Amino acid sequence: FLVKQLRTIFIASLTIALPACSLLSADDPVATSVYASNNTAPKLYAYPYALQKTLNASIQTRFKTGETLFEANGQLKSDNHSVSLTFTSNNQVIWLIDYNGETINEVRTSEIPDELQAQDMLRDIALSFWPQSAISRQLKNNQLLQTEFERRVIDSNEKPLIQVSYLMGASISTPNGRIVVDNFAEDYQLILDCKRNF
């Protein structure tokens, strides 16, 4: 009987405490709750042919969601046939993503957080580098808004789902500088410090 009462008290305490935890703010700003939406982030594909150019860039990557922080050096290569991302840590390959426009091939180590998925990384790369037309035609119930230094995917109620900001010299056409992807729908932030390799 005592165990049953303790279990009931424990469950009631958790029911009250867990929602309160979500009100606490983090030191490092990640996608703010002001933009929270019930919608999920759109599925977008980084179709290699849609980039319309060859891209070779070094990307220092920082991914943050909740308590999870992941940092790695990366290399992005894309041409008309494939998109390839290679991430290293301590000179060891820890994540390899290759996409040919149909199939995502992935090799990952346990160092990659479960929250970070290849499909999401490719979507964020497409949002950051691909032409507006290549993204807009994939959006069904959402819309892409674009200015010189920002892209924003909004839902049908005009709530932001994902925002891409181009900082420190970066732009949509030139991946030199910092690109910040705030995913409000899935509550994470991805920072790409890019340097194009010619």
Short mmCIF file of the C-alpha atoms (twelve columns), coordinates in Angstrom:
data_MODEL
# 
_entry.id   MODEL 
# 
loop_
_atom_site.group_PDB 
_atom_site.id 
_atom_site.type_symbol 
_atom_site.label_atom_id 
_atom_site.label_alt_id 
_atom_site.label_comp_id 
_atom_site.label_asym_id 
_atom_site.label_seq_id 
_atom_site.Cartn_x 
_atom_site.Cartn_y 
_atom_site.Cartn_z 
_atom_site.pdbx_PDB_model_num 
ATOM 1   C CA . PHE A 1   0.000  0.000  0.000   1 
ATOM 2   C CA . LEU A 2   2.831  2.409  0.903   1 
ATOM 3   C CA . VAL A 3   4.601  1.702  -2.396  1 
ATOM 4   C CA . LYS A 4   1.408  2.508  -4.318  1 
ATOM 5   C CA . GLN A 5   1.018  5.831  -2.469  1 
ATOM 6   C CA . LEU A 6   4.684  6.756  -3.068  1 
ATOM 7   C CA . ARG A 7   4.341  5.933  -6.755  1 
ATOM 8   C CA . THR A 8   1.211  8.120  -7.027  1 
ATOM 9   C CA . ILE A 9   2.984  11.023 -5.274  1 
ATOM 10  C CA . PHE A 10  6.048  10.594 -7.524  1 
ATOM 11  C CA . ILE A 11  3.953  10.614 -10.714 1 
ATOM 12  C CA . ALA A 12  1.992  13.667 -9.518  1 
ATOM 13  C CA . SER A 13  5.266  15.483 -8.723  1 
ATOM 14  C CA . LEU A 14  6.657  14.718 -12.169 1 
ATOM 15  C CA . THR A 15  3.435  15.909 -13.808 1 
ATOM 16  C CA . ILE A 16  3.840  19.268 -12.076 1 
ATOM 17  C CA . ALA A 17  7.647  19.569 -12.312 1 
ATOM 18  C CA . LEU A 18  8.289  18.644 -15.959 1 
ATOM 19  C CA . PRO A 19  6.194  21.433 -17.530 1 
ATOM 20  C CA . ALA A 20  7.886  23.916 -15.175 1 
ATOM 21  C CA . CYS A 21  11.310 22.847 -16.477 1 
ATOM 22  C CA . SER A 22  10.412 24.077 -19.933 1 
ATOM 23  C CA . LEU A 23  10.048 27.615 -18.538 1 
ATOM 24  C CA . LEU A 24  13.732 27.797 -17.571 1 
ATOM 25  C CA . SER A 25  15.950 29.722 -19.970 1 
ATOM 26  C CA . ALA A 26  19.316 28.514 -21.208 1 
ATOM 27  C CA . ASP A 27  22.507 30.584 -21.181 1 
ATOM 28  C CA . ASP A 28  23.095 29.970 -24.872 1 
ATOM 29  C CA . PRO A 29  20.136 31.129 -26.962 1 
ATOM 30  C CA . VAL A 30  18.616 28.412 -29.066 1 
ATOM 31  C CA . ALA A 31  15.445 28.740 -31.141 1 
ATOM 32  C CA . THR A 32  13.270 30.921 -28.928 1 
ATOM 33  C CA . SER A 33  9.835  29.877 -27.760 1 
ATOM 34  C CA . VAL A 34  8.375  33.118 -29.149 1 
ATOM 35  C CA . TYR A 35  8.312  31.330 -32.498 1 
ATOM 36  C CA . ALA A 36  7.135  27.973 -31.191 1 
ATOM 37  C CA . SER A 37  4.757  26.306 -33.597 1 
ATOM 38  C CA . ASN A 38  2.706  23.149 -33.599 1 
ATOM 39  C CA . ASN A 39  3.872  22.468 -37.143 1 
ATOM 40  C CA . THR A 40  6.889  20.382 -37.968 1 
ATOM 41  C CA . ALA A 41  9.762  21.592 -40.064 1 
ATOM 42  C CA . PRO A 42  9.264  20.931 -43.762 1 
ATOM 43  C CA . LYS A 43  11.000 18.084 -45.541 1 
ATOM 44  C CA . LEU A 44  13.345 19.532 -48.126 1 
ATOM 45  C CA . TYR A 45  15.821 17.725 -50.311 1 
ATOM 46  C CA . ALA A 46  19.228 19.010 -51.352 1 
ATOM 47  C CA . TYR A 47  18.863 17.793 -54.922 1 
ATOM 48  C CA . PRO A 48  22.391 17.983 -56.384 1 
ATOM 49  C CA . TYR A 49  21.289 19.197 -59.821 1 
ATOM 50  C CA . ALA A 50  19.210 22.027 -58.267 1 
ATOM 51  C CA . LEU A 51  22.272 23.804 -56.830 1 
ATOM 52  C CA . GLN A 52  23.276 24.677 -60.402 1 
ATOM 53  C CA . LYS A 53  26.956 25.005 -59.500 1 
ATOM 54  C CA . THR A 54  29.833 23.140 -57.925 1 
ATOM 55  C CA . LEU A 55  30.345 23.849 -54.243 1 
ATOM 56  C CA . ASN A 56  33.354 22.974 -52.104 1 
ATOM 57  C CA . ALA A 57  33.432 24.511 -48.632 1 
ATOM 58  C CA . SER A 58  34.932 23.906 -45.207 1 
ATOM 59  C CA . ILE A 59  32.317 24.211 -42.489 1 
ATOM 60  C CA . GLN A 60  33.007 24.452 -38.769 1 
ATOM 61  C CA . THR A 61  29.745 23.076 -37.374 1 
ATOM 62  C CA . ARG A 62  28.049 23.708 -34.030 1 
ATOM 63  C CA . PHE A 63  24.685 22.071 -33.220 1 
ATOM 64  C CA . LYS A 64  22.783 22.868 -30.017 1 
ATOM 65  C CA . THR A 65  19.458 21.646 -28.710 1 
ATOM 66  C CA . GLY A 66  18.543 21.578 -25.036 1 
ATOM 67  C CA . GLU A 67  21.547 20.177 -23.200 1 
ATOM 68  C CA . THR A 68  23.066 18.600 -26.324 1 
ATOM 69  C CA . LEU A 69  26.035 20.361 -27.915 1 
ATOM 70  C CA . PHE A 70  27.927 18.950 -30.895 1 
ATOM 71  C CA . GLU A 71  30.900 20.547 -32.652 1 
ATOM 72  C CA . ALA A 72  32.929 19.229 -35.583 1 
ATOM 73  C CA . ASN A 73  34.913 20.289 -38.615 1 
ATOM 74  C CA . GLY A 74  33.152 19.548 -41.853 1 
ATOM 75  C CA . GLN A 75  33.642 19.490 -45.586 1 
ATOM 76  C CA . LEU A 76  30.772 20.110 -47.994 1 
ATOM 77  C CA . LYS A 77  31.140 19.076 -51.624 1 
ATOM 78  C CA . SER A 78  28.396 19.228 -54.201 1 
ATOM 79  C CA . ASP A 79  28.132 18.960 -57.960 1 
ATOM 80  C CA . ASN A 80  25.350 17.997 -60.375 1 
ATOM 81  C CA . HIS A 81  25.498 14.360 -59.239 1 
ATOM 82  C CA . SER A 82  25.854 14.280 -55.440 1 
ATOM 83  C CA . VAL A 83  26.062 16.162 -52.168 1 
ATOM 84  C CA . SER A 84  28.716 14.949 -49.765 1 
ATOM 85  C CA . LEU A 85  29.279 16.009 -46.138 1 
ATOM 86  C CA . THR A 86  32.211 14.732 -44.114 1 
ATOM 87  C CA . PHE A 87  32.584 15.637 -40.434 1 
ATOM 88  C CA . THR A 88  35.745 15.051 -38.430 1 
ATOM 89  C CA . SER A 89  36.856 15.359 -34.832 1 
ATOM 90  C CA . ASN A 90  40.485 14.964 -33.760 1 
ATOM 91  C CA . ASN A 91  41.368 14.172 -37.394 1 
ATOM 92  C CA . GLN A 92  39.008 11.172 -37.412 1 
ATOM 93  C CA . VAL A 93  35.930 10.903 -39.658 1 
ATOM 94  C CA . ILE A 94  32.898 10.701 -37.366 1 
ATOM 95  C CA . TRP A 95  30.060 11.288 -39.837 1 
ATOM 96  C CA . LEU A 96  29.797 10.818 -43.570 1 
ATOM 97  C CA . ILE A 97  26.676 11.726 -45.559 1 
ATOM 98  C CA . ASP A 98  26.343 11.204 -49.292 1 
ATOM 99  C CA . TYR A 99  23.172 12.020 -51.222 1 
ATOM 100 C CA . ASN A 100 22.729 11.335 -54.940 1 
ATOM 101 C CA . GLY A 101 19.278 12.887 -55.312 1 
ATOM 102 C CA . GLU A 102 17.507 9.624  -54.505 1 
ATOM 103 C CA . THR A 103 19.263 7.841  -51.647 1 
ATOM 104 C CA . ILE A 104 20.993 9.108  -48.508 1 
ATOM 105 C CA . ASN A 105 24.004 6.965  -47.595 1 
ATOM 106 C CA . GLU A 106 25.275 7.591  -44.097 1 
ATOM 107 C CA . VAL A 107 28.069 6.315  -41.870 1 
ATOM 108 C CA . ARG A 108 28.066 7.731  -38.352 1 
ATOM 109 C CA . THR A 109 29.803 7.068  -35.058 1 
ATOM 110 C CA . SER A 110 28.317 7.218  -31.585 1 
ATOM 111 C CA . GLU A 111 29.731 10.752 -31.217 1 
ATOM 112 C CA . ILE A 112 26.889 12.085 -33.383 1 
ATOM 113 C CA . PRO A 113 23.880 12.955 -31.203 1 
ATOM 114 C CA . ASP A 114 20.637 11.110 -31.988 1 
ATOM 115 C CA . GLU A 115 18.924 14.495 -32.389 1 
ATOM 116 C CA . LEU A 116 21.111 15.231 -35.414 1 
ATOM 117 C CA . GLN A 117 19.861 13.336 -38.469 1 
ATOM 118 C CA . ALA A 118 21.266 13.218 -42.011 1 
ATOM 119 C CA . GLN A 119 17.948 14.250 -43.607 1 
ATOM 120 C CA . ASP A 120 17.766 17.315 -41.331 1 
ATOM 121 C CA . MET A 121 21.379 18.274 -42.025 1 
ATOM 122 C CA . LEU A 122 20.763 18.042 -45.778 1 
ATOM 123 C CA . ARG A 123 17.611 20.143 -45.421 1 
ATOM 124 C CA . ASP A 124 19.533 22.818 -43.502 1 
ATOM 125 C CA . ILE A 125 22.321 22.770 -46.103 1 
ATOM 126 C CA . ALA A 126 19.739 23.189 -48.887 1 
ATOM 127 C CA . LEU A 127 18.068 26.070 -47.037 1 
ATOM 128 C CA . SER A 128 21.458 27.716 -46.575 1 
ATOM 129 C CA . PHE A 129 22.966 27.320 -50.056 1 
ATOM 130 C CA . TRP A 130 20.418 26.241 -52.685 1 
ATOM 131 C CA . PRO A 131 18.598 28.744 -54.937 1 
ATOM 132 C CA . GLN A 132 15.243 30.092 -53.784 1 
ATOM 133 C CA . SER A 133 13.386 28.379 -56.645 1 
ATOM 134 C CA . ALA A 134 14.787 24.947 -55.685 1 
ATOM 135 C CA . ILE A 135 13.403 25.354 -52.168 1 
ATOM 136 C CA . SER A 136 10.111 27.092 -52.920 1 
ATOM 137 C CA . ARG A 137 8.896  24.391 -55.300 1 
ATOM 138 C CA . GLN A 138 9.312  21.774 -52.550 1 
ATOM 139 C CA . LEU A 139 7.256  23.656 -49.959 1 
ATOM 140 C CA . LYS A 140 3.623  22.563 -49.930 1 
ATOM 141 C CA . ASN A 141 1.813  24.275 -47.076 1 
ATOM 142 C CA . ASN A 142 4.682  26.582 -46.170 1 
ATOM 143 C CA . GLN A 143 6.290  29.629 -47.756 1 
ATOM 144 C CA . LEU A 144 9.878  30.834 -48.156 1 
ATOM 145 C CA . LEU A 145 10.571 34.512 -47.455 1 
ATOM 146 C CA . GLN A 146 13.967 35.834 -48.470 1 
ATOM 147 C CA . THR A 147 15.971 39.027 -48.044 1 
ATOM 148 C CA . GLU A 148 19.632 39.661 -48.765 1 
ATOM 149 C CA . PHE A 149 20.827 38.267 -45.422 1 
ATOM 150 C CA . GLU A 150 17.960 36.060 -44.240 1 
ATOM 151 C CA . ARG A 151 15.680 33.257 -45.287 1 
ATOM 152 C CA . ARG A 152 12.615 32.249 -43.357 1 
ATOM 153 C CA . VAL A 153 10.224 29.330 -43.831 1 
ATOM 154 C CA . ILE A 154 6.797  30.168 -42.428 1 
ATOM 155 C CA . ASP A 155 3.678  28.069 -42.042 1 
ATOM 156 C CA . SER A 156 0.195  28.910 -43.306 1 
ATOM 157 C CA . ASN A 157 -0.411 31.011 -40.172 1 
ATOM 158 C CA . GLU A 158 2.804  32.979 -40.865 1 
ATOM 159 C CA . LYS A 159 4.614  31.461 -37.880 1 
ATOM 160 C CA . PRO A 160 8.335  30.959 -38.537 1 
ATOM 161 C CA . LEU A 161 9.420  27.332 -38.691 1 
ATOM 162 C CA . ILE A 162 13.058 27.814 -39.725 1 
ATOM 163 C CA . GLN A 163 15.168 30.949 -40.078 1 
ATOM 164 C CA . VAL A 164 18.549 31.123 -41.811 1 
ATOM 165 C CA . SER A 165 20.692 34.187 -41.049 1 
ATOM 166 C CA . TYR A 166 23.808 35.135 -43.026 1 
ATOM 167 C CA . LEU A 167 26.430 36.876 -40.868 1 
ATOM 168 C CA . MET A 168 30.092 37.906 -40.930 1 
ATOM 169 C CA . GLY A 169 30.256 38.259 -44.711 1 
ATOM 170 C CA . ALA A 170 28.171 35.235 -45.640 1 
ATOM 171 C CA . SER A 171 25.374 35.502 -48.164 1 
ATOM 172 C CA . ILE A 172 23.099 33.158 -50.055 1 
ATOM 173 C CA . SER A 173 25.408 33.241 -53.067 1 
ATOM 174 C CA . THR A 174 28.732 33.208 -51.175 1 
ATOM 175 C CA . PRO A 175 29.351 30.716 -48.358 1 
ATOM 176 C CA . ASN A 176 32.135 32.684 -46.676 1 
ATOM 177 C CA . GLY A 177 31.247 33.672 -43.125 1 
ATOM 178 C CA . ARG A 178 28.704 32.489 -40.568 1 
ATOM 179 C CA . ILE A 179 25.341 30.938 -41.359 1 
ATOM 180 C CA . VAL A 180 22.952 30.409 -38.424 1 
ATOM 181 C CA . VAL A 181 19.997 28.061 -38.850 1 
ATOM 182 C CA . ASP A 182 17.349 28.446 -36.128 1 
ATOM 183 C CA . ASN A 183 14.852 25.616 -36.323 1 
ATOM 184 C CA . PHE A 184 11.920 26.788 -34.199 1 
ATOM 185 C CA . ALA A 185 9.710  23.802 -35.038 1 
ATOM 186 C CA . GLU A 186 12.274 21.252 -33.806 1 
ATOM 187 C CA . ASP A 187 13.960 23.499 -31.223 1 
ATOM 188 C CA . TYR A 188 17.600 23.510 -32.285 1 
ATOM 189 C CA . GLN A 189 20.251 25.847 -33.628 1 
ATOM 190 C CA . LEU A 190 22.911 24.980 -36.189 1 
ATOM 191 C CA . ILE A 191 25.862 27.317 -36.750 1 
ATOM 192 C CA . LEU A 192 27.988 26.869 -39.871 1 
ATOM 193 C CA . ASP A 193 31.220 28.853 -40.101 1 
ATOM 194 C CA . CYS A 194 31.991 28.503 -43.788 1 
ATOM 195 C CA . LYS A 195 34.966 29.053 -46.012 1 
ATOM 196 C CA . ARG A 196 34.640 28.318 -49.689 1 
ATOM 197 C CA . ASN A 197 37.475 26.290 -51.178 1 
ATOM 198 C CA . PHE A 198 38.189 27.254 -54.780 1 
# 
